[in-house]
Amino acid sequence: MKDIPSVSIVMNCFNGETYLKQAIDSVIKQTYEDWELIFWDNLSTDNSSVIVKSYQDHRIKYFKSEKHTLLGEARNLAMNNAKADWVAFLDVDDIWLENKLERQIELIRSDKNDIGFLYGRCEVIYSDDSKRNHNFKEGQILPSGNIFDELLLENFIPFVSAVANKKKFCSLGGFDNKLRHSTDYYMFLRLAEKYP
């Protein structure tokens, strides 16, 4: 593997031990192997650090925040450590299908439109058995290209599915450090305003 991976995966964590192993395992199982995982511990008090440090994979990089911050700032701090040109996002209670990165990297390499980010569908999985899992936007054609106007009406982009061009993303200021909610929606709107 070369020194600089082609994709950095940002995983922010604050007391996320419940599903953390499943989330990390879904990264390890990726058919596309040229990645690094930037694990940002936002001063967890549970066993999150023990879980992530139990992995002996050199691609997993553990960072601990000096102070607890809002999620937008934590994500920016994590991204400061990302080396790749493209950044993917995986929260501690999410998992990826094994070929997720492979398929997205193929699209990035074949694209000629100077895209800012790409996304796809996700399945919403409930821990409560009384609710039925469902696929986000199942059966619908997902908007692509210049999607800003559509995105203004609804955030149809699952954060777990997104891969963003790091340089373009950072040039727009990154995540908003002051927002308490919807930091991902804010990011997608900023990118979609300028890039397909």
N, C-alpha and C positions, 0 to 999 in steps of 0.2 A: 504494500500500500504506500502511496506517495505521502509526503509530509502534510500537504493540505488536502483534506477530503473534499469531495464535490458537494456535499450537503452537511450542514450542521443542524442537529436536532436540539431544539431548546425545550427543556423540561423544567418548569418552575414548581417548587414544592413547599407547602407549608402544612405539616402534619398530614401527609398523604399516604401513610403506611398501608391502608386498607387494600388498595388495588395496585400499589406501586410495583410489586414484583411482576404482575401480569403486564403492566405497561412497559417495563424495561424488557421483559422477555419478548414482547411483540417487536421491539427494535432489534434485538439480537437475532430473531428469526427472519429478518428481512432478506429477500433474495438478492437485493442490492446491498453490497457490503462496504462501499466507499463512503462511510459516514463517521461523524463524531457525535457523541451525545453530551451536550452541555447541561449538567444537572445543577440547578441553582437552588440551594437550600435556604429558604427565607426564615431561618432560625426556628426550625421545627423542634418540638419538644417530645415527639414520639420516636418510633424506631426507624424513621425514614432514612437517616444517615447510615444506620447499621445495614439496612437492606441494600442501598446503592453501593456501599463500600464492600459488600460481600461478592460483587462481581469482579472477576479478574481480567476483564477485557480492557485493553489499553485505549480503546476508542471512547470509553466512558470517563468523563472528566467531572470531578466533584468540586463544587465551589460553595462556600458558606458565606452568606451575607454578614456584614458587620452589624447591621441593624435590620429590624423588620420593616418592610416597606409595602406600599400599595402594589398591587399586581403589575400595573403598567411599568412602574419603576423597576420592579424586580425583573421583568422580562427584558427591559433595556439593559440592565446590568448583566444579565445572562448573555444577551446578544453581543455585548462588548468582548466576550471571550470566544465568540464563534469565528472560525477561520475560513469557512467555505464561502463561496459566492452566493449560494442558495441556502435558505434557512427554512426548516420545517418545524412545526410545533406539535408537541404531544403533551397533554396534561396528564397528571398522575392517575387519573381515574378513566383514562381512555386507552384503547388498544388499536393497533393497525393490523390490517390484513398483510400477509407475508410479502405480497408483490406490490404494495402501495408505492414505495419509493422507486422501485424499478420502472413502473409504468409512468410515473411522473417525470423522472429523469429522462426517459425516452422522449417524452413530449417536449421537454425543455430543449433537448439537443436537436430536435427536428423543427423547432419553431423558428420562423423568420420574421416575427412581428414585434420583437423587442418587448416581450411581455413583462409585466411587473410582478405578477403572481398567477398561480393556478390553484384550482380547488376541485373537489369532486363530491360525491355523495358520502353519507355515513349512515350507519344503522344506529338508532337510539336503543340502547340496551338498559332495561330497568332491573334493578336488584329486587324489586318487589314483584313477586310472581303474579300478582293480581293484574298487572299491566302487561299489555302485549308489546313486544319489541316492534319497531317499525323503521323502514328505510326513509330517510329524509328525501322529500321531493320524488318519491318513487313514481315511475311512469311518466315523469315530466322531462322535457328537454331543458337542460341547465343553460342559463344564459352564458354567453361567451363573447369575447371581443371587447367592445366598448360597453361595459355594463353599468356605468356610473348611474344613469337615470333609473334603471331598474333597482339598483342597490339602494338608492335613496328611499324607495318605497318599503323595502323589506331586507333584512339581513338574511340572505339565503345561503350564506357561506359557512359551513361548519368549520370552526377553527381547527379541529383535529385534521382536516383534509388539506389545509393550505400549505403551500410552499412559496416563499417570497424571494425575490431578488434582493439580497442584502444591501447592496450599494444603493439601489433605488429607494428601498425602504428607509434606510438611514438618512438619505438626502432629504427626506420629507419629515425628519424629526423623530422617527421611531414611534413607539407607543407614547401616549400622553401620560405623564407621570402623575397627574392630578386626578384623573378619572377613577372613580370607584367601580364603575361597571362599563361594559361594552368597549373595552380597550381594543379588542380585535375588530369590532365593527368600524370604529374610528380609523384603524389602520387600513382596512379594506377600502373604505371610502376615499381616503387620501391617495392610495395607489390607483384605484379605478378612475379617479379624476384625471390622472396623467397618463396611465399606461393601460394597454389591453390586458 
